[in-house]
């Protein structure tokens, strides 16, 4: 069993890092702390509901060795086109494949939005104020969550002020209900990064668009369903393993920019609500090989619990990895009580 280290209060952790620039990495615990009954996401595929008539769909995921909904939809559509072209002995096959592709699209829309608040107003103002007090301590904000909570929080016109520049600016289309990512104009000034994408981010041919949901007031599930019907998928990293996540990240300019930014930060990094599990390894490796000098990792509940013992062991291992990869910049790892941060209340 790992020896339990000292667990600081959040205020004490802040106090010990006053001479440094501070950044934060948010895990799923950030969303769970807001709505514990909604954001206990497992893998999307585990939570997706497919009709009994489409029982073969899960076997398609297994055949392709993926949990990526977008890839399965594309493969089903391609198979449908091929079946129609080759006029197989089963004339209904193409129609069935197209139907299954629609089923997967609808399942993705439902699983993404089923537990998510529809509109920003579903979160109380005092909750936003509390979250902003937490976020105001950090120069840059990185998140692996693709829900809308961080986006909504940073966009509120209330005190205290927080980092909010996410690199997006007005589209050339003045009537558009979206803005676009400006990789060159905002390269140095960007302060908010969605490392695994977000429900509000969509590729539009040659540009990455951010849906400005407040301009439409259309519920989230309807927005997602409409985009999927048009063949537009939210930019989200749903892959299960760390290696698969990296593969998708490195094939998209925005995600690559975000993770490179994360790799280059110095000063102190606060980690909140992240389990440091194997599927986080692509981020942990960048911490271990990076330039941060101090890492503060949140623990929720009893430090001696099996979950926290696993977090402690993996976090302490980061210092050993740093000593091997970059001994001139040693890494100090400390822990703080997640509840003492009062992120949402």
N, C-alpha and C positions, 0 to 999 in steps of 0.2 A: 504494500500500500504506500502511495506517495505521501510524504510528510506534508501536512497542511502548513502553508506559509502564512504570514501575517496578511490579514485582509483589511485594507484601508476603507475609510468612508470615501465617497466620491469627492467631498470637499477637501479631505486630506490629500487625496491623489492630485487634485488640481493644485493644491498648495505646494506640493513637492515638485511641480513642473512649471512653476511661474516664470522661470528663466528661459523657457523654450517655446518655440512655436508648437502649437498643439493641433493635431488632426484626429479625426474619428473614423472608425470603420464600423458600420452598423450591420448586424446580422438579423435573423428572423425574430430574435427576442425584442427588437425595437417595435415591431408590429404586434407581437403577442402582448407586450406590455400595454398597448393601446386597447386592444380588443381580444382578450384571452380566448373567448368563445368563437372567434372568427379566423384567426390567423395561425392556427396550429397546422399549417400545411405539411403534408407528406409529399412524396413525389406526385406530380400531376397525374401521371398514368394510374397510380394507385387509387386516386380519388375520382377519376373520370368514370361516368356511368354510360355504358353503351347498351342499346336495346338488345333484348334477347335475340331478335331476328338478325342482328349483326354480330353474332358470336365469334365470327372468324377474325374480327378486327384485332383483337389482342394478339392473335397468332401472327398477324402482319408485323406488329411491333417486335415480336420475338424473332421472326424470320430476319428482319433487318438489323436486329441487335441494337435497337435504339429506343429511347423514350421521347424522341423529338417528334411532336405532333405534325409540324410543318413538313418534315420529310415523308411521313406516312401519307399525308394528304397528297403530296406531289406524286408519290409512287402509285397510289391508287388511281389518280387521274391519268397518269401515263399508261397504266395497265388498261384502263377503260378505253383510251384512244387506240391502243394497239389491238385490243379485242375487237373493236369496231372495224378497224382497218383490215384485219385478217379474216373477218367474218367467220368466227369459230362456229362449231356445231351447236353451241349454246347461244342463241341470239339475244338472250336476256343478260348475258354475262357483263357486257359493257354497261348496261343500265344499272346492274347491281353494284358494279365497282364504283360508278359515279355516285350512287346512293350512299355507299359506304364512306366515300370521301366526304360527302355532306354530313354524315353522321359524326365523323371525326371532327369536322369543323365546328359543329354545334356542341359537341362534348367539350372541346377546348374552350369555347366561349363560356359555357356554363361553369366549368371547373375553375376558370380564372376569376369569374365574377361572383360565384355563388356566395362567398363569404366576405366579399369586399363591400364596404359602404358605397352606395351609388353616387353620392354627391359630397363635396367638401363640407356642406352644412350639416352632415350627419355626425361630424366631430364637433364637440363643444368648444367654444372659444377659450375657456380656461384650460382645456387640454392642450390646445395649440400654444397658449402662452407658456405652459409648463415645458412642453417639448422645445420651444424656442429658447427658453432659459438654459436648457441643457445644451442645445446646438450652438448657442452664442459663444461657447467657450472654445470653438474650434475654427481654425483657419480654412481647412478643407474638409469636406464631408464626402465620404465614400460609403456606398451601400451595396449589398448584394441582393437586397429585396427588389422585386419588380412591381410591388403594389404602389399605390398612389399616395401613401401617407406622408412620406418625406416631401414629395413634390407639393402636395397641398399645404404642408406646414411651412415650407420656405416661401410660398407665394402669398401667405396671409399678410395683410397690411396692418400689422399690429407690432407692438414692442414685446421683447427687445429685438433689435436688428440681428439678422443671422446671414451667413453666407447664402447667396441665392443665385449667383451667376452660374448657370448650367451649360453655357456655351451656345444657347439657342437665341436667334434673333428673328426679326420680322421677315416674312416671305415676300418675294417680289410681287406676289398676288395680294393686293391690298384687301381683297374680299375674303381671303382664305381664313378658315377657322383653325389654322395651325401656324406654327413658326418653324424655322429650319435651323439645323445645327450649322454653325459657322466655325469650322475647324481652324481656320487661320486667324480670323479676327479675334477669336476668344481663346486662343491656345494658351496664353500665359495667364489670362484673367479668370479662366473657368475655375469655379470653387466647389461645385457639386457634381458628383460623378456616380452614375448608375452602372456599376461594374458588370452586372448581369442583365443590363437592359431594363426596360420598364413597359408597363401596359400602355403608357402614353406615348411611346416612341414607335414610329412606323417608317419603313422605307418607302419612298415615293420615287421610283425610278432612280434618278441620279442624286437624290438628296434624302437626308434623314429628317423626318418631320416630327414635331412634338404637338400632339393634339392639345389645344387649349380648351379643356373641358368646360371651363367656366363660361365660355362664350356660347355654349350650346345648351347647357343644363339638361342634357339628355343622359339618362341613367347609364352607368358604366357598361352593364351587360349588353344594352342595345347598341352602344358605340362599338364595342368589340365585335358583336354579331354582324353589324353593318360592314365593318372593315374586312372581316373574314369573307363575307359574301362577295366582296370586290377583289378577293385574292390577295388582300394585304394582311400580313401577320404582324403582331406586335413583336418588337425586337426584344426577345427574352431568351435567356440561356436556361433551357429546361433539362439539359443533359444531366445524367445522374453522377458520372464519375468526374473527378478533377481533370483527367486527361481529355475527356470529351468536352468539358467546358472550355478548356484552353483552345482546343481545335476550333470551336465556334467563335471564341473571342478573337483569335488571331486572323479570322477571315472577315472581320468587319472593322472598318476604320474607326468608328466611334468607340467600340469596345476596346480595341487595341490602344487607342489614345488614353482611355480611362485607366487601363491597367498599367500602362507605362508611367502615367502620372503617379499612380500609387507606388510604383517601384522606386520612384525618385525622391519621395518625400523624406525630409530629415526631421530632427526634433523629436517630439513625443507623440506616440500614437495611442489613442484610447480605443480599445476594442469593446463594443457593447453588444451583448446578445448573440454572440457567435459561439458555436459549440466546438470549434477547432477540430472538426471531424475530418476523415480522409477526403471527403469531397470538397473541403476547403483548402486542400494542400497547395493548389496553385497560388493562393494568396499568402499562405504561411511561408512558402518558399521565398516569396518576394520580400517578406518582412525579414526573414533570416539573412537574406543576401543583400539587403538594402542599406539605407543610411540612417534610419531612425536609431536613436541612442537609448530611448526608454519606451517600453510598451507596458500599458496598464490594461489588464484583462478583467472584465467583469465576471463575477460569480454570483449566481442566483441561488439563494437558500444555503443549506448546510455545506460548508466547504468539504466535509468528509463524505458527502454523498458520492456514489460511483460516477455520476455524470461530472461533477466538479473535480473529482480526482483525475478523471481523464483529461479535462481541460487544463488542470494544473500541470500535469505531466507533459502534455504536448507544448504548453506555453514555455515551460522551463527548458524544454529541448531546443527552443528557438535560440536561446543564448549560446548553447553549445554549438549549434550550426553556424552562428555568426562568428564564433571564435575560430572556426575552421575556414570559413569563406572570406571573412573580412576582419582579421584580428586587430587592425588599427582602429576600428570603430566598434568597440564592444557594445553589447546589448544588455541592458538591465531590464528584468521582467518583474513587475509587481502586480498585485491583484486588488480589486476594490469591490465593494458590495453593490450589486446592480440596483437593488431597491433603494439605496441611499441616494441614487442619482435623481429619483423622482421625475422620470422622463415625461410621463403623461399626467401625473397628478401628485 
